[in-house]
Amino acid sequence: MSDSNDGVSLGQKMMDNIFFLLAIGIAFPGIFYFAWGLLEIFLFNNKQLSDYLIQTGQFGGK
Amino acid sequence: MPLETPEKWYKPFNREERIWMAIILVWGFIMFLMMPLGHLGKQNVSSETYKTTPDEFRKTADKFIEKYQVRDKDGKRVFRKGIAVVEAPEKEKGDAFLVARSWQYYPILVLRKNKTYRIHMSSLDLQHGFSLQPQNLNFQLLPYYDFVITMSPTETGTSYLICNEYCGYVSKVQAHDTMIGQIIVKE
């Protein structure tokens, strides 16, 4: 780096690095939405309607 | 503009610029968080779902219609334009079922004002829409997927169900744009 960069803050150096911006621009939403997707999958109800009807005593199940 | 890099090009932000940057950052972060946070709270429809099959759902809906169909004073079953009219049970007494298929919704549900109902909805063939008008409640109805909404109507009158997912065309009377159902709310 040249002397002209003396005194440049770390934040400014980061914002000047387009590859760093590209990396965090992909990684941050990527990780966030991946985690959100996993949460949705684990919270999804896999119960069958027939099991629900038996459990609630409606229409004799299936 | 000089063609070569000046010796001291970097100037720290002044106070006003830093304040604006902070506001933008905080607001952007709030907007970002609102996407998942919007899924929490009472403004959302319940996400209760069950796996089903078109055959299972049709049989269940038929049993529901058999049990709850409205009868006239002579004991005859009531239909409106060939569609069974059913007095849906309140939440505590049982669940209601609404079927979508090309190109009709059945049965016609009769609800009571300010009572709470659990309505199971599914499609027997392909993707259909559930657009309750004029209240403008919109859902998707998919085969193999039983979607349950819990609702308490607060107004009397007839509301219309309109399919807002294009579902095909055979003729002028058998087509996506003719797929209209009804929900009747009484006192």
Interface residues (C-beta under 8 A of the other chain):
Chain A: S2 D3 S4 N5 G7 V8 S9 Q12 W36 F44 N45 N46 K47 Q48 L49 S50 D51 Y52 L53 T56 Q58 F59 G60 K62
Chain B: T5 P6 E7 K8 W9 Y10 P12 P36 E48 T49 Y50 K51 T52 E56 F57 K59 T60 K63 F64 K67 G94 D95 H120 D146
